[in-house]
């Protein structure tokens, strides 16, 4: 399951394809004001959940993580579907597919 903040980060990463925390912060700051640590933690969480890949780059004074967007459309769809079933039950799934067939 992904939270709203994670979804925003994932959308930015989809656009950028490959970025460090500062680059993601630059994109997100156009819509909202988030702390660097919040963005860094969220990117790390998405990496641990398998939505992003990560490279470590050494730089003066330490290391820098560069995150890479992974096309996890199927994984994301499964997560949404599981959440939908958990909240609304199987009857809601039947209603959903019935509605989808009409279109």
C-alpha positions in Angstrom: 0.0 0.0 0.0 1.3 3.4 -0.9 0.4 6.7 0.9 -0.3 10.0 -0.8 3.2 11.3 -0.3 4.7 8.1 -1.8 2.4 8.4 -4.8 3.6 12.0 -5.4 7.2 11.0 -5.1 6.6 8.1 -7.5 5.0 10.4 -10.0 8.0 12.7 -9.9 10.4 9.8 -10.3 8.4 8.5 -13.3 8.9 12.0 -14.9 12.6 12.3 -14.0 13.5 8.6 -14.5 16.7 9.1 -12.5 17.3 11.6 -9.8 18.8 12.3 -6.4 16.9 13.7 -3.4 17.7 17.4 -4.3 16.3 16.9 -7.8 13.1 15.3 -6.5 12.8 18.2 -3.9 13.1 20.7 -6.8 10.1 19.1 -8.6 8.0 18.6 -5.4 8.6 22.2 -4.2 6.6 23.5 -7.1 3.5 22.1 -5.4 4.3 21.9 -1.7 7.0 22.6 0.9 8.6 19.4 2.2 11.7 19.0 4.3 14.8 17.3 2.6 14.7 14.6 5.2 11.0 13.8 4.5 11.8 13.4 0.8 14.9 11.4 1.5 12.9 9.0 3.9 10.1 8.6 1.4 12.5 7.8 -1.5 14.2 5.2 0.8 10.8 3.7 1.6 9.9 3.4 -2.1 13.3 1.8 -2.7 12.7 -0.8 0.1 9.2 -1.5 -1.3 10.7 -2.2 -4.7 9.3 0.8 -6.6 12.7 2.4 -7.2 16.2 1.2 -7.8 19.2 2.9 -6.2 22.8 3.7 -7.0 25.4 4.9 -4.6 27.7 7.7 -5.8 30.6 8.7 -3.7 31.2 12.4 -3.4 33.3 14.7 -1.3 32.1 14.4 2.3 30.1 11.2 1.9 27.8 9.3 -0.4 24.9 10.3 -2.5 22.0 8.1 -3.5 20.6 8.3 -7.0 17.2 6.7 -7.4 16.0 5.2 -10.6 12.3 4.7 -11.6 11.3 1.1 -12.1 8.2 0.4 -14.2 6.2 -1.3 -11.5 2.8 -0.8 -13.1 1.6 -4.4 -12.4 2.9 -4.2 -8.8 1.1 -0.8 -8.2 -2.1 -2.1 -9.8 -2.0 -5.2 -7.6 -1.5 -3.0 -4.5 -4.5 -0.8 -5.4 -6.6 -3.8 -6.2 -5.7 -5.5 -2.9 -6.5 -2.3 -1.0 -9.9 -1.9 -2.9 -10.9 -5.5 -2.0 -9.8 -5.1 1.6 -11.9 -1.9 2.1 -15.0 -2.7 0.0 -15.0 -6.5 -0.3 -15.6 -8.8 -3.3 -19.0 -7.4 -4.1 -17.4 -4.0 -4.9 -15.1 -5.8 -7.3 -18.0 -7.3 -9.2 -19.6 -3.8 -9.4 -16.3 -2.3 -10.6 -16.0 -4.9 -13.4 -19.6 -4.5 -14.4 -19.1 -0.8 -14.7 -15.9 -1.3 -16.7 -17.7 -3.5 -19.2 -20.1 -0.7 -20.0 -17.3 1.5 -21.2 
